[in-house]
Amino acid sequence: MLRLSWTQPEDLLPHAFVAAELDGRDAADLRERWIAAGGAPTAPVNGATPQPAPEQLRRLARDLLAELDGRPDPAELVAAEPDDLEAILAAAPAAAGTQTAGSAPMGSAGTDAYADRVLGAWRGRAAGCLLGKPVEKLPLEGIRAIARSTGNWPIASYFTAVGLDPEIAARYPWNRRSRPTSLVENIDGMPEDDDLNFPLIALQLLESAGRAFTTDAVAQAWLDALPGGRVFTAERITYRNLLDGYEPEVAGRVRNPFRDWIGAQIRTDVYGWATPGDPVAAARLAWADARLSHGRNGVYGAMFAAAACSAAVAGASLDRVLDAGLSVVPSGSRYAAAVTRGAELGASDLDDEAAVDALHAEFGHLHWVHVLNNAALLAFALTRGGGAFERTIALAVSGGWDTDSVGATAGSIAGALTGATGLPERWIAPLHDRLATSVPGFSDVRFSELARRTEAVAA
């Protein structure tokens, strides 16, 4: 039975109830109506394909989603977590002139050092993503069990099925679509992934419109370049709404309970690479992209990633990279608190496993694709990794949740800090400098070519 995830009203509504609760909006009466009518109280678990709801129940789910969309957010939440760009920046440290990224002379656009960092960022993003692909969706204990069973704990190489205990393999099944292309015995170039597809679209936008691209242009780029099956969660909802005639200004706000999830954070590294040493400019570009599908913390994640990448390719230290990311995020937001907590645990005396366990104890109530838990993990991996590429991506992926996405962003930043010439060969050689993608115009493109094109838009 073909039953697409992230589209059915009866599946979306339980997610919407959770989002409302996290935002402090009262939805208890709507939940009671839904359960009384026979609706499922929770969303389907990973991999489950429930039977479609009867049409009457599906209509009720649509109505309740619409009613929930109309309920106002608490005033204190609106004040702490604005959506408007200027309000975001006014509530962020950047407004006080505390940009700490700096622009290192050796990292300026057009220099050999900058070119090396950009290539390192592209290749690092791919390697971190590839490491996380086969264990995406697995619980933390499953990742640890697989790695230990195959002699890869602490993680020091791409995952393998060689030597894996059959009982563990049955208990924690790999990501089926990823296994043929992302286990070390199968890797032959970088396979397609949305964590790389979206950066390609960002690069195209900068090439075609420069820094003047609009959210409308982002929407058109999606429709032109991405099959519907290549977008997920908030992006899939937005894609559907665009096809249903909603304008880009509102398409991400209609029946979309995933606006605080991680999707926008995976899309914006290129904006930072193209604006070295200017985190606010990078964040502005990220906002124009992210607001199509996300809001609040989902948008802040995109702005954080772009600003941090801007600092990293400019040659800033790791501490200044994290400061640059936080400089464009509202200080009172949940996103800023998550990053700060992750960095605190990264600098703590707890060993790696105990620190990750502490993260899961604090953020484990969130969905594995939510932005806040993954942002905390990203900050932890970057801080404890200290800029060292292998240790950073290993920590990011071994921490669980959205392993390929956090691995990709961690790899992007650590790859920029390290530079292409310093990246360990065992992580980069299997990529063959090649990326598979369905984005038109990029089939089997080389990372070295993508880096040159990024340099060109920066110049």
Secondary structure as UniProt FT lines:
FT   TURN            5..7
FT   HELIX           9..23
FT   HELIX           28..36
FT   TURN            37..38
FT   TURN            46..47
FT   HELIX           55..69
FT   HELIX           75..80
FT   HELIX           85..90
FT   HELIX           93..96
FT   HELIX           105..107
FT   TURN            109..110
FT   HELIX           112..132
FT   HELIX           133..135
FT   TURN            136..137
FT   HELIX           140..149
FT   TURN            150..151
FT   TURN            162..163
FT   HELIX           166..171
FT   TURN            176..178
FT   HELIX           179..182
FT   TURN            184..186
FT   HELIX           194..209
FT   HELIX           210..212
FT   HELIX           215..225
FT   HELIX           228..230
FT   HELIX           233..243
FT   TURN            244..245
FT   HELIX           248..251
FT   TURN            252..253
FT   TURN            257..260
FT   HELIX           263..266
FT   HELIX           269..273
FT   TURN            276..277
FT   HELIX           279..290
FT   TURN            291..293
FT   HELIX           296..313
FT   TURN            314..315
FT   HELIX           318..326
FT   TURN            327..328
FT   TURN            331..332
FT   HELIX           334..346
FT   HELIX           352..363
FT   TURN            364..365
FT   TURN            368..369
FT   HELIX           371..385
FT   TURN            386..387
FT   HELIX           389..398
FT   HELIX           403..418
FT   HELIX           420..422
FT   HELIX           425..428
FT   HELIX           429..431
FT   TURN            432..433
FT   STRAND          434..435
FT   TURN            440..441
FT   TURN            443..444
FT   STRAND          445..446
FT   HELIX           447..458
//
